[in-house]
Amino acid sequence: MTGAGVTQIATSQAPDVRRIIHVDMDAFYASVEQRDNPALRGRPVAVGGDRQRGVVAAASYEARRFGIRSAMPSVTARRKCPELVFVPPRFDVYRAVSARIHEIFARYTPLIQPLSLDEAYLDVTHPLLPRGSATEIARELRATIRAETGLCASAGVSYNKFLAKLASDHRKPDGLFVITPRQGAAFVADLPVERFHGIGPATAARMHALGIHTGRDLRERTLADLTRHFGKIAAFYYGVARGVDHRPVEPDRPRKSLGTERTFERDLYEWPDMLTPVSDMCQRVWHGCERRDITGRTVTLKVKYNDFRQIVRACTLMQPVTSAEELLVHAQGLLRGCFPPERGVRLLGVTLSTLLPRAQAQARQLALALEDQSPGSVSIGGSGVGRRSAGK
């Protein structure tokens, strides 16, 4: 296949092979801002706060040429590019645009797995609209997104999720790249392991220490050897090094956690100064739970110090959280375990995980309450926790 912005390697595809598209919006937040404000077009733009402790949430491609990336401290970004324009994020707008894009996806397939507001996997093995190939669908998707939203998307097409995501990165921005089954293993062989999705900096460093630098190096290791060094995830590494990934597109993939964090303008040292933002974060997390009608049993507190070292503390409860106040009680307990702080605290975060529908949690609590009130049970210490008496 030929055409502007399209590269394909090899040509054959067996009819029983999955056809997966990974769509990734180009510099999504920054592109929305440039679309809505013509004065920003062609200029280096960072979405985020320009305060002393601000962080770049997204950067336009004009800003990326200066080495500016997401999660970079704003002061560093400003140093790299004095002309950088900071724009406060408008998440309600980004969510609305994302919903519009997903409506476009749904015209082609019900098998859509969102990864974030700006990217998703689509399984088009059996598309809703008759098209000659997954590549044709990807081309049409990109053109429709541009026509209806004014934004550019890159797309990768392949026979599994791992390669489709690699392909979407390969010709960014505004690109389309195809990896067919005949070329999957060869494409992976020359890639540095840092480019593998699922291998972060720490794991890549461990692999380098073992002499594993590319997909070819990884392929030379036995599954037993990889398992000895990396545990259960070794099976995934073993497969993708050969271009193999059997994970399906999961349209109903449940959310695993809900959380928020905050970076402070000045370092915090005192309990009252930290308690207020933790309380606010608990309210925000619980509000998100109420909107989604979910709750959870694991409360996690993240603390980042002014030397950028961070710690994470968590507790998993017997019963799901039922209110923002209860969430705060557990978050406070975790925060107390970090006092007195070793250094000034620059960031705090609260997350709720081990999620489940609130109706399911309520049914579970009701069942336990009925069990506690049944004959042969006793109450312990007035705490409301029941235990069946044994042998009585």
N, C-alpha and C positions, 0 to 999 in steps of 0.2 A: 504494500500500500504506500502511495506517495501523497504529497500534499503539504502545504505550509503548516509548520508546527507539528507535523506527524512523523514519527519514526517507527518503523516496524522491523523487528528482526525475525527472520524465518517466516514461513507462510502456512504451515499445515496446522490443523487442529482437529482432533478426533471428536466425533459428535457427542460422545458421552462425557467429555471433559467439561468441568465447570467454566463458566464465563463470568469473571468478576471484574467490576470496575471500581476503582478507588477515585473519588472526586475530592479534590482539595482546593478550596478557594484561595486565591493568591492574595497574601497580605490582607486578610479579610477585614479586620477592624479598620485599618488605615485606609483601605480602598473604599470602604463605605464613607469614611470622612471625606476623602478626596472627591468621591462622587457627589456628595451633598453640598460641598463647599468648593466651587470652582477655583477659588483663590489658592487652594492647597495643592492643586494638580501640578505635577512636575516638581514639587518641592519635597525635601526630606521631612517626613512627618512621623512623630511618635505618639501613639495613644498611651496615655498614662499621666502620672503626676510629675510636674517639674520641680517639686519641693526637694529639699535637701535629702530626704529619705524616700523620695519617689522612685518608682520602678517602671520601666518600659513594659507595657502589656503587649504592644505590637508595633512594628515598624514598617513603613512603606519601603518599596524596593529602592527608591532614591536614598533613603536613610541607610539601608543595608549596605550600600556601596561604601559607606564610611565605617563599616564593621559594627553597626548598631543592631542588637538582637533583643528579642523578648527576654524578660527577667533581668536585664542589665540595669544597674542603678542609674537613675536619671542624671546624676552628676557626671558619671562616666560617659554617658551618651552625649551630654552637652560638651564635654571636653573633646570628644571625637569629632563632633560636628557643631560648631557654634551657631550655625544657621538653622539648626533643628527646630521645628515647630511642634510644640507639645499641644495635644488636644485631649481634653478629659473624655473618658470612655462614656458611651451611651449604650449600655447593655440592652435596654429595652428595644432600641432600634436594631441592634445586631440580632437579637432573638427574632424579631419580626421578619427581617430579611432571611434569616436561616429557615424560618417556617415556610416562606415563599419558595425557597430553593428545594425544600423537602417535598413540597407539593409538586414540583416539576419531576423530582425523582419518582414519585408515586404514579406518574403517568406511564412509567415503563416497567415497574416491578413492585410487588409488595414486599420483597425481601431487601430491606434497607436497614443497615446497622449504623446509626450515628456514632461517631467517635467524639465529636464536639460540635459546637455551632457551625464550624466551617469545613468539616470533612465527614465522609461517610463511605461505607462499602455498599455496593449494589450487586446482587446476584441476578444477572440477566440471562441465565442459561435458558430459561423459558420466559421471554419477555411478554408483556401485555400487548405491545404494539409490534406487528411483524416488521422486522428489520433484517438486513442481510447478515449482519455480524455484530458482535459486541463493540467493535471499533466504530461501526456506523452509529450505534446508539450513543457511544461516548462523544463522538463528534457532534451529534445532534443535541445532546444534553448541554454541552458547552455553549453552542450557538444559542440555545433557548435561554440559558441562564443569562448570557450577555444581553439578549434582546429584552428580557423581562425585568432584569434587575440592574443592568448597566455595569455588571461586574465580570471579572475574568476568573475562570476556573481552569486548573490543570487536572488532567485525568490520566490514570494508568489502567491498562487493560491486561489481564493475564488469566491464568487458570487457577490461581489461588490468591488468598488475601495478602500473603507476605510479598509476593512478587508484584501484585497490583499496586501496593503502597510504594514499593521501591520505584516502580515505573512512573507513578505520578510525580515523584520528586526529580525524575531524571531530566525532564525538559522544562522545568519551571523557570520563569512564569509563563502562563498562557500556552502550555504545551500539551501534547498527547503522545504517549509512548506505549508501545505494545510489546509484550514478551510472550511468545508462544511456547507450548510444551517442548518443542524441539530444542529451544535455546535456553530454557530456564536454568539448568545446572551450569551451563557455560557462562551465563550472565552473572551468576552469583560468585563464580570461582575467583574472579579478579577483584571483587569488591573488598575494601577494607572492612574488618569486622565492626568498626565504628559506624558504618553505614547500615548495619543490620538493625531493623526495628526489633526491640526486645533486648538489645545489648547496650547498656548504658556505659558511661565513662569508667565506673569502678570495675564492671565485668570485663570491659575491653582491656583495662590495665592488667587484670589477672590473666587474660588470654595472652597478652603480649609477653608476660613473664613466662608463659609456657611455650613461647615460640609460635603462637597462633596470631597471624596478622591479617590474613585474607580468608575468603571462603574456601579456597583450595587448601590452605593449611588446616582449617577446621574439618574439612572432609577427610583428611588423612587420619584423624583421630577416631578410635573405636568408641562405640556407645558406652562401653564399660569405663573407658578412660575418662570420657567427658562426665559421666555420672559421678565418678570418684571426686572430681574437682568442682562440679557445679550442681550436683543433686538432681532433683526431678526435672528441672528445666532443660537438662542435657538432651532429652529426647527431642525437644523442639529445635535446639541448635543442630543436632545430628540430621534432622529432616531438612531444615531450610538450607543447610550447606549443600544439599543435593537438589534444591529446588522443589522440595516436597513440603506441603503444608495442607493438612486435611481439615483445618478448622472451617466450619460453615459460617456463612453470613447469618448473624443472629438478630432478627428484627425485634424480638421482644427481650433483648438482653437487659436484665434488671440493673438498676443503679446500685452501685456497691457502697457509696458513701455520699454524705452531704456535709459540706464544711465551708468555712470562711477563715480568712486570716487578715491581719492588719500590721503594717509597718508604721512605726511611730516617728514623729518629727525629732524627738529627743529620747535618749536612753531612759528606761524606767528602772527604778530600784526599789520603790516602796509598794507595799501591798495595796493600799487604796488606789494608787495610780494604775495598777494592773487589773484590779477587780472591775472597774467600770468598763473598760473595753471588752473584757471577757464576758461580762453580763450582756453587753450589746451584741456580741457575736453569738451567744446562746440564743438570744431573741431572734436574730436573723436566721440561724440554722433551724430553729423550731418553726419559724414562719414558713420556711421552705418545705419543711416536713408536712405542715398543715395543708399547704397548697397541693402537695402531691399525695396527701392522705397516707403517709407512711410514718414509721417511727423506727427506733433501733435500740440495740443493746450495748454497743461498744462506744464509749466516749474517749476521744483522743485529744490531748493537748500538745501543741507544738510550741516550743520556745526557741527563738534564735537570739544569740547574744551579739554584742557589738563587735566581736571578733569573727562573726559569721559562723561560729560553731553552733550547732543546733542539737536539741534533744527532743525526744518524743515520749510522752507518757500516756498510757491507755489503761482503761479498766473495762471489763466485760461484765455486764450485770445479769442477774438471774431473770429479771423482768424488764421488758422494754420501757424506755423513758415515756412519761405521759404528759410532760409539760416543759415549758422553757425554764420554769423555776427548778424543776427536778434536774434538768440538764445542767443548770448552773451549779447546783449542789455538787454534782460529780466533777464538773470542771474545776470548781474551787478546790476540791479535795486533791486533784492532781496538781494544781498550782501550788498548794501548800507544800507538797513534796519537793518543790523546786526552790524553797526559801530556806535561808536567805540566798538570793541569786549570786552566782560566782562572779558575774560581770553585769554590766548594764544590759538590759533586755531591749532589743530593737524591733522584735516581731513576736506576736502571739497568734495562735490559730486554734480553732475548735472544730472538731469533726465528729459526726455521728455516723456509725457504720453498723454492720450486721443488721441491715435494714429488713423490714417486713411491713406488709399492709397494716394499718391501724386496726382494721376490723379483725384481722387475724390475732393481733396482740390483745385486743379487748376480749375476744372469745377465749383466749388462753388464760387471761387473768380471771375471767368469770369461772372457768372450769376449776382453777385452783382455789378460788374462794368457796365454791360449792363443796369441793373436796375437804377443805378445812372445817366446814360446818357439819360435815357428815359424822354419824356416830362413830366413836372410837378414835376421834382425833383430839389433840390438845393444843392449846396456844402456849407459845413460849415467850415469856418476858414481856407480854403486852405489845409485841412488835408487829402483830398482824401476820406473822409467818406461821403457817400451820405445819404440824408434823403428825403423822399417824402414830398412835401408841402401838407398841409391839407386844403381841401375845396377850392382849386384854380383851 
